[in-house]
Amino acid sequence: MPLKQQITVIVMLIMFILFVLNLVRTRRLREAYSAFWLIASFGMMILVIRYDWLIAITNFLGIVLPTSTILLLGFLLIFAVEVQVASALTKNHHAIQRITQEIGLINKEIDVLKERLDKSTQSTEKS
């Protein structure tokens, strides 16, 4: 890979890493999710610096061009992110469902207590 391309990609990766760190700093991204993006960024940086490793991976996988290997790795990264997001959504769905049910039970209990209070108030007024 030509030096100019290496420098361009490394600068872009450093900017992306700083962007992710800023999202964590401003609490718009949790640390657990940032680790995934940082590992992927550092992995890509290693492949840019050690281009011979990218060639070796390309040859090992039987792919013709290194750019196709990068595309494959990108698809795998997107797939992994999709699985992670789906897992988090499922977990949140179950938590929301449980909380909604608890709120329903609490509201029912409040209604029962209000009825008891009304009955006791009415019976005290009659006396």
CYANA upper distance limits for C-alpha pairs under 8 A (distance plus 0.5 A):
  1 MET  CA      5 GLN  CA      7.17
  1 MET  CA      6 GLN  CA      7.12
  1 MET  CA     48 VAL  CA      8.47
  1 MET  CA     51 TYR  CA      7.34
  2 PRO  CA      6 GLN  CA      6.87
  3 LEU  CA      7 ILE  CA      6.66
  4 LYS  CA      8 THR  CA      6.69
  5 GLN  CA      9 VAL  CA      6.62
  6 GLN  CA     10 ILE  CA      6.54
  6 GLN  CA     48 VAL  CA      6.67
  6 GLN  CA     49 ILE  CA      7.61
  7 ILE  CA     11 VAL  CA      6.55
  8 THR  CA     12 MET  CA      6.72
  9 VAL  CA     13 LEU  CA      6.60
  9 VAL  CA     45 MET  CA      8.42
  9 VAL  CA     48 VAL  CA      7.99
 10 ILE  CA     14 ILE  CA      6.62
 10 ILE  CA     45 MET  CA      6.79
 10 ILE  CA     48 VAL  CA      7.93
 11 VAL  CA     15 MET  CA      6.69
 12 MET  CA     16 PHE  CA      6.68
 13 LEU  CA     17 ILE  CA      6.61
 13 LEU  CA     41 SER  CA      6.76
 13 LEU  CA     45 MET  CA      7.45
 14 ILE  CA     18 LEU  CA      6.68
 15 MET  CA     19 PHE  CA      6.61
 16 PHE  CA     20 VAL  CA      6.72
 16 PHE  CA     41 SER  CA      8.28
 17 ILE  CA     21 LEU  CA      6.67
 17 ILE  CA     38 LEU  CA      6.85
 17 ILE  CA     41 SER  CA      7.42
 18 LEU  CA     22 ASN  CA      6.55
 19 PHE  CA     23 LEU  CA      6.80
 20 VAL  CA     24 VAL  CA      6.88
 20 VAL  CA     29 LEU  CA      8.29
 20 VAL  CA     34 SER  CA      7.02
 20 VAL  CA     37 TRP  CA      8.04
 20 VAL  CA     38 LEU  CA      8.06
 21 LEU  CA     25 ARG  CA      6.60
 21 LEU  CA     34 SER  CA      8.09
 22 ASN  CA     26 THR  CA      6.61
 23 LEU  CA     27 ARG  CA      6.54
 23 LEU  CA     28 ARG  CA      5.57
 23 LEU  CA     29 LEU  CA      5.78
 24 VAL  CA     28 ARG  CA      6.47
 24 VAL  CA     29 LEU  CA      5.35
 24 VAL  CA     30 ARG  CA      6.47
 24 VAL  CA     31 GLU  CA      6.80
 24 VAL  CA     34 SER  CA      7.63
 29 LEU  CA     33 TYR  CA      7.32
 29 LEU  CA     34 SER  CA      7.18
 30 ARG  CA     34 SER  CA      6.81
 31 GLU  CA     35 ALA  CA      6.74
 32 ALA  CA     36 PHE  CA      7.81
 33 TYR  CA     37 TRP  CA      7.50
 34 SER  CA     38 LEU  CA      6.56
 35 ALA  CA     39 ILE  CA      6.51
 36 PHE  CA     40 ALA  CA      6.77
 37 TRP  CA     41 SER  CA      6.59
 38 LEU  CA     42 PHE  CA      6.60
 39 ILE  CA     43 GLY  CA      6.49
 40 ALA  CA     44 MET  CA      6.66
 40 ALA  CA     77 LEU  CA      8.33
 41 SER  CA     45 MET  CA      6.67
 42 PHE  CA     46 ILE  CA      6.68
 43 GLY  CA     47 LEU  CA      6.88
 44 MET  CA     48 VAL  CA      6.74
 45 MET  CA     49 ILE  CA      6.65
 46 ILE  CA     50 ARG  CA      6.25
 47 LEU  CA     51 TYR  CA      5.91
 47 LEU  CA     52 ASP  CA      8.45
 47 LEU  CA     53 TRP  CA      6.83
 47 LEU  CA     54 LEU  CA      6.15
 48 VAL  CA     54 LEU  CA      8.36
 50 ARG  CA     54 LEU  CA      7.65
 51 TYR  CA     55 ILE  CA      6.92
 52 ASP  CA     56 ALA  CA      6.65
 53 TRP  CA     57 ILE  CA      6.65
 54 LEU  CA     58 THR  CA      6.55
 54 LEU  CA     66 PRO  CA      7.01
 54 LEU  CA     69 THR  CA      8.30
 55 ILE  CA     59 ASN  CA      6.63
 55 ILE  CA     66 PRO  CA      6.62
 56 ALA  CA     60 PHE  CA      6.50
 57 ILE  CA     61 LEU  CA      6.61
 57 ILE  CA     69 THR  CA      8.23
 58 THR  CA     62 GLY  CA      6.66
 58 THR  CA     63 ILE  CA      5.68
 58 THR  CA     64 VAL  CA      7.43
 58 THR  CA     65 LEU  CA      7.42
 58 THR  CA     66 PRO  CA      6.24
 58 THR  CA     69 THR  CA      6.31
 59 ASN  CA     63 ILE  CA      6.53
 59 ASN  CA     64 VAL  CA      7.82
 63 ILE  CA     68 SER  CA      7.46
 63 ILE  CA     69 THR  CA      7.25
 64 VAL  CA     68 SER  CA      7.92
 65 LEU  CA     69 THR  CA      7.31
 66 PRO  CA     70 ILE  CA      6.86
 67 THR  CA     71 LEU  CA      6.69
 68 SER  CA     72 LEU  CA      6.63
 69 THR  CA     73 LEU  CA      6.63
 70 ILE  CA     74 GLY  CA      6.57
 71 LEU  CA     75 PHE  CA      6.77
 72 LEU  CA     76 LEU  CA      6.73
 73 LEU  CA     77 LEU  CA      6.59
 74 GLY  CA     78 ILE  CA      6.70
 75 PHE  CA     79 PHE  CA      6.57
 76 LEU  CA     80 ALA  CA      6.60
 77 LEU  CA     81 VAL  CA      6.70
 78 ILE  CA     82 GLU  CA      6.61
 79 PHE  CA     83 VAL  CA      6.79
 80 ALA  CA     84 GLN  CA      6.70
 81 VAL  CA     85 VAL  CA      6.60
 82 GLU  CA     86 ALA  CA      6.55
 83 VAL  CA     87 SER  CA      6.57
 84 GLN  CA     88 ALA  CA      6.79
 85 VAL  CA     89 LEU  CA      6.60
 86 ALA  CA     90 THR  CA      6.63
 87 SER  CA     91 LYS  CA      6.77
 88 ALA  CA     92 ASN  CA      6.64
 89 LEU  CA     93 HIS  CA      6.47
 90 THR  CA     94 HIS  CA      6.84
 91 LYS  CA     95 ALA  CA      6.86
 92 ASN  CA     96 ILE  CA      6.55
 93 HIS  CA     97 GLN  CA      6.59
 94 HIS  CA     98 ARG  CA      6.69
 95 ALA  CA     99 ILE  CA      6.65
 96 ILE  CA    100 THR  CA      6.49
 97 GLN  CA    101 GLN  CA      6.76
 98 ARG  CA    102 GLU  CA      6.76
 99 ILE  CA    103 ILE  CA      6.66
100 THR  CA    104 GLY  CA      6.75
101 GLN  CA    105 LEU  CA      6.83
102 GLU  CA    106 ILE  CA      6.65
103 ILE  CA    107 ASN  CA      6.55
104 GLY  CA    108 LYS  CA      6.72
105 LEU  CA    109 GLU  CA      6.72
106 ILE  CA    110 ILE  CA      6.68
107 ASN  CA    111 ASP  CA      6.74
108 LYS  CA    112 VAL  CA      6.83
109 GLU  CA    113 LEU  CA      6.70
110 ILE  CA    114 LYS  CA      6.59
111 ASP  CA    115 GLU  CA      6.76
112 VAL  CA    116 ARG  CA      6.83
113 LEU  CA    117 LEU  CA      6.61
114 LYS  CA    118 ASP  CA      6.57
115 GLU  CA    119 LYS  CA      6.64
116 ARG  CA    120 SER  CA      6.59
117 LEU  CA    121 THR  CA      6.45
118 ASP  CA    122 GLN  CA      6.55
119 LYS  CA    123 SER  CA      6.63
120 SER  CA    124 THR  CA      6.61
121 THR  CA    125 GLU  CA      6.69
122 GLN  CA    126 LYS  CA      6.81
123 SER  CA    127 SER  CA      7.00
